[in-house]
């Protein structure tokens, strides 16, 4: 693949990702998810 094509694909992918991030709502983290993450925290393991 040519360098110009790779750069265009990279820029298009970045713009698509930013566009989706702005359009699609992100759900806030709930307490259940936080409990699971804390349970797997390696700093708290014996």
C-alpha positions in Angstrom: 0.0 0.0 0.0 1.3 3.5 -0.8 2.2 5.9 2.0 -0.5 8.4 0.9 -3.2 5.7 1.0 -2.1 4.6 4.5 -2.1 8.2 5.8 -5.6 8.8 4.3 -6.9 5.6 5.9 -5.4 6.6 9.3 -6.9 10.0 9.1 -10.3 8.7 8.0 -10.3 6.1 10.9 -9.4 8.8 13.4 -12.1 11.1 12.2 -14.7 8.3 12.2 -13.7 7.3 15.8 -13.9 10.9 17.0 -17.3 11.3 15.3 -18.7 8.2 16.9 -17.4 9.3 20.3 -19.2 12.5 19.9 -22.5 11.0 18.6 -22.9 7.8 20.6 -23.7 8.4 24.3 -21.5 6.7 26.8 -23.3 5.2 29.9 -21.8 6.1 33.2 -20.1 3.4 35.3 -22.4 1.9 37.9 -21.6 0.6 41.4 -21.7 -3.1 40.3 -19.0 -2.5 37.7 -16.9 -0.7 40.2 -17.2 -3.6 42.7 -16.0 -6.1 40.0 -13.1 -3.9 39.1 -12.1 -3.5 42.7 -12.4 -7.3 43.3 -9.8 -7.9 40.5 -7.4 -5.1 41.7 -4.0 -6.8 42.0 -2.9 -4.3 44.6 -5.5 -5.6 47.0 -4.6 -9.3 46.6 -2.8 -11.1 49.3 
